[in-house]
Amino acid sequence: MTASEPRTPRDQESWAQPVDRLTTTAKSTGVDTVTGKRVAGPVQGFGQMWQKTFKVRLDDVAMDPEAVVAHWKAGFPTFWPKGAAFYAPLAGITPGEVALLEVAPIPGSPVKMSTGVMVLYADRESFTFMTPEGHALSAWITFSSFKEGGVTVAQAQALERTSDPFIELTYILGANKMNDRFWEQTLENLARSLGVAAPSVTSVKVCVDKRRQWRYVRNLRHSPAVSMPLSMLTAPLRWLRRRRSA
Amino acid sequence: MTDTTIDTVQSGTAAILRIHGEITGGSDPELMAAYAKASAATRSVVLDFADMEYMNSGGIGLLVTLLVRTQRAGQKLLAVGLTEHYRQILGLTRLDEVISIHDDEASALAAAATT
């Protein structure tokens, strides 16, 4: 028995429906590594848990937060840094939809890592992505806009752990800073698209949990550190197969 | 400003945090202040969601922060009073793997007593 439900909760339509295994309507040029996977949040990750908050002031932008979030949702892929691709699902950024991504593990690298995100939550003021198994991070990332001191600001806030020990090692060796730079550039691009000439992104990073969760060491079986080299090795075979079927 | 009030009730070694109104990312001061009121002997923290009216993704993030704090203190985190909707959200986010969900306070306290 659960508690009585006198009325529909105000947030009912904002959350994704329960899902066991992910499917997507998005089409990418890479490999779909998401279909059939489960979602995995910061609780299911391996590495230290970080809360990272990136914020940009939209000075002199005459838009309220809801309009900024609508703009962000509509043009989301266009704000990503060069070299990264976001393939939106047919229904756009709406709860339960799954997008596919291709990101370079090292900036400028021709090698792309294929992954995705599920839209966990979306309302008029914010939207949140949750990562699937096989993503480098086990995370929730919330994009929002609000007023601060009379100025509209845009914010990206991640609650994340690396998914497995290999990725944790890359984070220690510099991937953490690269990830920070990714979101800083995204906010700069968003602000520029709204007419901010010289956007200045501030960031606050807090280590919420210093412990590494060794009980999730088995996430290695989904690790992009394992699957990506395999994908590269088998790429010629996929290319041949596509040529034959063309 | 958030529309959140949280009362802390001590029941033996369990601290019950009764949530009223909203839980959003802005509810951090209220939630952490309520948790801080739990006695030093607290072994379990029971979140009572029966009077919660709204929770967004920022609120779910707060629950994870609280979970980390309770784990660090060697405490168990339990939940009661969840409507079907909020049960689904805890399932969707896989928080139900680490927060023990109970139908009522009595069963939560009984489970807490066994830890």
Interface residues (C-beta under 8 A of the other chain):
Chain A: M1 T2 A3 S4 E5 P9 R10 D11 Q12 S14 W15 A16 Q17 P18 V19 R38 V39 A40 G41 P42 V43 Q44 M49 Q51 L120 Y121 D123 S126 T128 M130 W140 T142 S144 Q157 L159 V208 D209
Chain B: G25 F49 A50 E53 Y54 M55 N56 S57 G58 I60 G61 V64 T65 L67 V68 Q71 R72 G81 L82 T83 E84 H85 Y86 R87 Q88 I89 G91 L92 T93 R94 L95 E97 V98 D103 D104
